[in-house]
Amino acid sequence: MDLYGSVTVGTQGQVVIPAKLRKRLKIKTGDSLIVFTRMPNVISMIASSDTAKMIDMYERHLGHAKSFVASLRKLKS
């Protein structure tokens, strides 16, 4: 995990993503980001264009987990 500083929430709830991070992630004016939480008090963002990649990754991990559980069930039998 890299630290890019802190941000302040403006009067309309807006925050500015630090320039160094925007540059690293190639975020440009007008790009769309999806904002979500994965645990209480942790805010995450992903570029809308990367959501399909994220969903594919979760599906692969879920597939591996299902295979693992199936293997455990066979061992118990």
N, C-alpha and C positions, 0 to 999 in steps of 0.2 A: 504494500500500500504506500502510495506517495502522498505527501502533504503539500498542498498548494496555497495555504494561507487560510484566512477566514473571510466571510462575507457578512454583510449587514442586510437585514430585511428592510426594504424601503416601505414607505407609507402605503403603497398599493400591493404589498406582498412580493415585490420583485427582488431578485438577487442578481448580482453580476458574477458570472463565472470568470475566475481569474484568467487573464490573457495567456499566461504560460500554458494552462490546461487547455484552453480553447485551441491554441496553436498545436499542441501535442495531439489532441483528438480531432483536429481539422474541423472544428465547429465554426460555422460561418453565420453571419447575419441571415435570418430567415429560416435557418434549420429548425426542424421540429424535434423536440425531445419529449419522451414519455417519462413522467415522474411517478415513482411508486415507493412503497416502504416494504422492507423484508422483515423488519423487526421493529418493535416500538422505538420511536425517536431516532430512526435512521432513515434518511431520505436518499434515494438513489435515482439516477436518471440514465436513460439510454436513448441514443439517436433513433428516431422512428425507423430510419432505414436499416437499422441493425436488429429490429425486433424479431424478424424471421430467423436470423442466426441464433438469437437467444432461445427462441422456442425450440429450434432443432437441438440445441445443446441440452436443454432440459429433457426433451424426449429421449435423447440418447442415454442420459443419466438414469432416467426412469426405467428404460429398457434394461440397463445393466442391473439396477436394483431388483427388478422383477425376476431376472434370471438368477440372481443370487438367492432370493427368497425361494424360488422353485428348487434350486439345488439343495438348500437347507431342508426343505420339506421331503425331498427324496432320501436324504440321509437319515431323517427321523423315521422313515417308513421301514 
